[in-house]
Amino acid sequence: MANKEKESLNLECLKKEYELFKKKYNLPEFYELNKFFDIEEVDVETDFLLRRIRRVITERISSYSRFADFVLNPSNAPMFFFKVLKKLEDKDREILGGVYETLGKIEIDMLGLDLDYSENREADFINKVFKLFNEEIRIKFLEVIVKMANGKNSKKKENSGSYFG
């Protein structure tokens, strides 16, 4: 069987397995969860499908958390960040700080689930993170990202004359 066919078969199996959990725990639609968190990468051959899905979700959450950390604490950020960061105002940093705090709470919850498995709690976590991400985190993050990408530099241009004149 070709690799593409195998991936397609795995995706269809994943969707069917997910649908069972979706009905049982009132989880988000597969497409919506996949759109934001790439859960299609989960291997369906597991006894703990919700845990695997949750781990894929938390990988994405962790990457957003690292990015927010770079923006809020740029001392270890790549050099190109410094020019982009000048476009942000204090209000933007406050927004991102709130998102960063929310992401940190999610990561702490995730650690608890890693240490004490419960299918119900895995489903609750997936629902909670999806709702937070879709209704708050994504919107606020996007607002700051758009400003970083397109915003005007808030610093005024200094006099371009020479030192002596």
C-alpha positions, 0 to 999 in steps of 0.5 A: 500500500502506498504511503499516501493511501496509508495516511488517508486510511489512518485519517479515516480511522482517526475520524471514526474513533474520534467521532465516538469520543465526540458523541460521548464527551461532546467534543468539538468537531474533528475539522475544527480541532484539526484546523487549529491543532493538526490532530490528524497527525495522531496515530489511531493505534493507541488505547489512549486516543484522547491523551494522544490528541491532548498531547498534540494540542499541548505541543501547539500550545507550548509553541505559542507559549514560547513565542509569547515568552520571546516577545515578553522577555526578548533577552534570548530572542533572535535578533530579528525580533527586536525590530519587530518588537518596537512596533508593539505598545504597552497595551499589546504587551499587556494583552500578550501577558494575559494570553501568556498567563492563560497558556501557562495555566493550560500547561500546568493542567497538562502536566497534571493529566500526564501524571494522573490519566483520566479519560473524562479529564482528557475530554474536559481538557480538550473542550476547555482548551478548544473553547479558550483557544477559539474564543480568546487566545487565538483572537488576542494573539492574532491581534498582536501578530498582525501588529507585529507584521504590519504595524507602524514602528512606534518610534519617531524618526530622529533627525537625519542630519549629521552630528555637526549639523 
